[in-house]
């Protein structure tokens, strides 16, 4: 399509990007970036607008560095910068996200970065950190509702087996709540949990061991070995469900091959440290938000939530025994 601008000749007219409204946990957002993993929801007024930033729209040098996340080798993963009430999350060679106090999240991708990676960064990093800064307690964990009705969550570091364990439960009749990020809150019913993105994300070896068809999975993101499948039969569990137990996954290196599956009550200090260590944070240098997260974690444990260490050999053949232990706990 063109229009005649007079002396300048015809000029192309590009239609504005399509905007859709989605729900992420309790947050209603509109986004130019398609987010097929989320449920569409046009029932209310979005509180957040996700928009692409134009070249030169933002002076990223004007943001003061507040915190940096680095991998075990010291390489920079993400930098948090602040300018007034706005924040900038910069992921080197990937993208930048500007979180404005007005409720706009602007994104700018580096050259060659594809849309699927942008989506994963937004869903798995930016939005959880945004919600945590707004007052929610979001933790890096997976959760399922077992066939008998008990809802349980698995908490542990990356690579400890949360997604594999949640997938195994789902394949044996459990409803997946979320395999990566859950919201925790304490109320008169005890501790409640909800999820936002009903997808399974697995490495190929776990996928094969669980007997899943690789043809039903798509690449998680460029540069990652993980595969992802959106669960068509599982709508996001947006309503808060009572959490009946929290299982802390011990480090794989601390369990021996062929060992027993062991469930042991976890002390309050271990449970507190595990929740705090897994909590999402936008600005870990902000004393007020860190104090609020501490209070939320304490309220979660004050709700008499049963917390256990779950220790088992990291062998796919041990998963049926883990599942039996979980179901035995449900029966008890």
C-alpha positions in Angstrom: 0.0 0.0 0.0 1.3 3.5 -0.8 0.2 7.1 -0.5 1.3 10.0 -2.6 3.2 12.5 -0.5 3.5 15.1 -3.2 7.1 16.1 -4.1 8.5 13.2 -2.2 6.7 10.6 -4.4 4.8 7.6 -3.1 5.6 6.4 0.4 4.8 2.9 1.9 2.2 2.8 4.6 2.8 0.0 7.1 -0.2 -1.2 9.2 0.4 -0.9 13.0 1.4 -4.1 14.7 -1.5 -6.3 15.8 -2.1 -6.0 19.5 -3.7 -8.8 21.6 -4.7 -9.0 25.2 -3.4 -11.9 27.4 -3.5 -13.0 31.0 -0.3 -13.9 32.9 -1.1 -15.0 36.4 -3.4 -12.2 37.6 -1.9 -9.7 35.2 -3.8 -8.5 32.2 -1.5 -7.2 29.4 -1.7 -6.1 25.8 1.2 -7.1 23.6 2.5 -6.4 20.1 4.6 -9.5 20.5 2.4 -12.6 19.9 2.3 -14.8 23.1 0.6 -18.0 22.1 1.6 -19.7 25.3 -0.8 -17.4 27.2 -4.5 -17.4 27.4 -6.3 -14.7 25.4 -8.5 -12.5 27.6 -10.4 -9.4 26.3 -12.6 -9.1 29.4 -10.9 -6.2 31.1 -8.5 -3.3 30.8 -4.9 -4.2 30.5 -2.6 -3.0 33.2 0.6 -3.4 31.1 1.3 -2.7 27.5 4.2 -4.6 25.8 5.5 -2.6 22.9 8.5 -2.7 20.6 11.0 0.2 21.1 12.1 2.1 18.1 15.7 2.9 17.3 16.9 5.8 19.4 13.8 5.8 21.6 15.7 5.1 24.8 19.1 6.2 26.0 20.3 3.0 27.7 23.4 4.7 29.0 21.3 6.9 31.3 20.4 3.9 33.5 22.6 3.3 36.6 23.5 -0.4 37.1 21.8 -1.8 40.2 22.5 -5.5 39.9 24.2 -8.1 37.6 23.4 -11.8 37.2 26.4 -13.8 36.1 26.9 -17.5 35.4 29.4 -19.7 37.4 32.2 -18.7 35.0 31.5 -15.0 35.6 29.9 -14.2 32.2 27.2 -11.6 32.4 23.7 -13.0 32.0 21.5 -10.0 32.7 22.0 -6.4 34.0 19.4 -4.4 35.9 19.6 -0.6 35.5 17.5 2.1 37.0 16.7 5.6 36.0 14.2 7.3 38.3 11.2 4.9 38.7 12.0 3.0 35.5 14.1 -0.1 35.1 16.1 -1.6 32.2 16.9 -5.3 31.9 19.7 -5.8 29.5 20.6 -9.3 28.3 23.9 -9.1 26.3 23.6 -10.1 22.6 19.9 -10.8 23.0 17.6 -8.0 24.0 16.8 -5.1 26.3 13.5 -4.5 28.1 12.4 -1.1 29.6 10.0 -1.4 32.5 8.3 2.0 32.9 6.4 3.1 35.9 3.5 3.9 33.6 3.0 0.2 32.9 4.6 0.0 29.5 7.3 -2.7 28.9 9.3 -1.8 25.8 11.5 -4.3 24.1 14.4 -4.1 21.7 16.0 -7.1 20.2 19.6 -7.3 19.0 20.3 -8.1 15.4 19.5 -11.7 14.5 17.4 -12.5 17.6 14.2 -14.3 16.6 10.8 -13.8 18.0 10.6 -17.2 19.9 13.6 -16.2 22.1 12.1 -12.8 22.7 8.9 -14.5 23.9 10.8 -16.8 26.3 12.8 -13.9 27.7 9.6 -11.9 28.3 7.6 -14.9 29.8 10.4 -16.5 31.8 12.4 -13.5 33.0 10.9 -10.1 32.5 7.2 -10.6 33.4 8.0 -12.7 36.6 10.4 -10.0 37.7 7.9 -7.3 36.9 5.2 -9.0 39.0 7.6 -9.6 41.9 8.5 -6.0 42.0 4.7 -5.2 42.0 4.3 -7.2 45.1 3.7 -10.9 44.1 5.8 -13.8 45.5 6.9 -15.7 42.4 9.3 -18.5 42.7 11.3 -20.7 40.2 9.4 -24.0 40.8 7.0 -26.4 39.2 3.7 -27.5 40.6 1.0 -30.2 39.8 -2.3 -31.4 41.2 -1.9 -35.1 41.7 -4.7 -37.5 40.6 -6.1 -37.8 44.1 -6.5 -34.0 44.5 -3.3 -33.0 46.4 -1.4 -30.0 44.9 2.3 -30.1 45.4 5.3 -28.0 44.2 8.9 -28.9 43.5 11.5 -26.3 44.2 15.2 -26.5 43.3 18.0 -24.9 41.3 18.1 -25.1 37.5 19.1 -28.6 36.4 17.7 -30.3 39.6 14.9 -32.0 37.7 11.8 -29.9 38.4 10.4 -30.0 34.8 11.2 -33.8 34.4 9.4 -34.6 37.7 6.4 -32.4 36.8 6.2 -34.0 33.4 6.3 -37.5 34.9 3.4 -36.6 37.2 1.5 -35.1 34.3 1.9 -38.3 32.2 0.4 -40.3 35.1 -2.7 -38.3 35.4 -1.7 -35.1 37.3 -2.7 -31.7 36.1 0.2 -29.4 35.3 0.0 -26.0 37.0 3.4 -24.7 35.8 6.8 -26.3 35.2 8.9 -23.2 35.8 7.3 -20.3 37.7 4.6 -20.3 40.3 2.9 -17.7 42.5 2.6 -18.3 46.3 0.3 -16.5 48.7 -0.9 -17.1 52.2 -4.6 -16.6 53.2 -7.2 -18.1 55.6 -7.1 -21.4 53.7 -3.3 -21.8 54.2 -0.9 -21.4 51.3 -2.2 -21.0 47.8 -0.5 -21.6 44.4 -1.2 -20.7 40.8 0.6 -20.9 37.5 0.8 -18.9 34.3 2.2 -20.9 31.4 1.1 -24.5 30.9 4.0 -25.8 28.9 6.5 -28.7 29.3 10.1 -27.9 28.7 12.5 -30.8 28.6 15.9 -31.8 27.4 15.9 -34.5 24.7 17.2 -37.3 27.0 14.3 -36.6 29.5 11.8 -36.5 26.7 13.0 -39.9 25.4 13.1 -41.5 28.8 9.5 -40.4 29.5 8.4 -42.0 26.3 7.1 -38.7 24.8 6.8 -38.1 21.1 9.4 -35.6 20.0 7.2 -34.7 17.1 4.8 -33.0 19.5 7.6 -30.7 20.7 9.1 -27.6 19.2 12.5 -25.9 19.9 12.3 -23.9 23.1 14.5 -21.1 21.7 17.4 -20.7 19.4 20.6 -21.7 21.0 18.9 -24.0 23.6 18.7 -27.8 23.6 15.4 -27.8 25.4 12.2 -28.7 23.6 8.8 -27.2 24.5 5.2 -28.4 24.2 2.2 -26.3 24.9 -0.5 -28.4 26.6 -3.7 -28.0 24.6 -5.6 -30.0 27.2 -4.5 -27.8 30.1 -5.7 -24.2 30.5 -3.6 -22.1 32.8 -4.5 -22.6 36.5 -5.2 -19.0 37.3 -7.4 -19.6 40.3 -5.5 -20.0 43.6 -5.3 -23.7 44.8 -4.4 -24.8 48.2 -0.8 -26.0 48.2 -0.6 -29.3 50.2 3.1 -29.8 50.3 6.4 -28.3 49.1 9.2 -30.6 48.1 12.8 -29.3 48.1 14.9 -31.1 45.5 18.4 -31.9 46.8 21.4 -31.4 44.5 21.9 -34.4 42.1 25.5 -34.7 43.2 24.3 -35.6 46.7 22.4 -38.7 45.7 24.1 -41.9 44.6 23.1 -44.0 41.6 20.7 -46.8 42.6 20.0 -45.1 45.9 16.6 -44.9 47.7 13.9 -42.4 47.2 13.8 -40.5 50.5 11.3 -38.0 51.9 12.4 -36.1 55.0 10.8 -33.1 56.8 12.8 -29.9 56.1 13.5 -27.5 58.8 12.2 -24.0 58.8 15.6 -22.4 58.0 16.2 -24.7 55.0 12.7 -24.0 53.7 13.1 -20.3 54.1 16.4 -20.2 52.4 15.1 -22.3 49.5 12.1 -20.0 48.9 14.2 -16.9 49.1 16.9 -18.4 46.8 14.3 -19.2 44.2 12.2 -16.0 44.4 12.2 -13.8 41.3 13.4 -10.2 41.8 13.7 -7.3 39.5 16.2 -5.3 41.6 17.9 -7.4 44.3 19.7 -4.2 45.5 16.3 -2.7 46.6 16.2 -3.1 50.4 12.4 -2.5 50.6 11.4 -5.1 48.0 13.8 -7.7 49.5 12.3 -7.1 53.0 8.8 -7.6 51.5 9.9 -10.9 49.9 11.3 -12.0 53.2 8.0 -11.2 54.9 6.0 -13.1 52.2 8.2 -16.1 52.5 7.8 -16.1 56.3 4.0 -15.8 55.9 4.1 -18.8 53.5 5.8 -21.0 56.0 3.7 -19.6 58.9 0.7 -21.1 57.1 1.8 -24.6 58.3 2.8 -25.7 54.9 4.4 -29.1 55.0 7.9 -28.9 53.5 10.0 -32.0 52.7 13.4 -32.8 51.3 12.9 -35.0 48.2 16.1 -37.0 47.6 16.3 -39.5 44.8 18.9 -40.8 42.2 18.9 -38.7 39.1 18.2 -41.7 36.9 15.1 -41.7 34.7 14.4 -45.3 35.9 13.9 -43.9 39.4 11.0 -41.7 38.5 8.3 -44.4 39.0 9.5 -44.8 42.5 9.4 -41.1 43.1 5.9 -41.0 41.8 4.9 -43.8 44.1 6.3 -42.0 47.1 4.4 -38.9 46.2 1.1 -40.8 45.7 1.7 -42.7 49.0 2.0 -39.4 50.7 -1.3 -38.4 49.1 -3.0 -41.5 50.4 -1.6 -40.8 53.8 
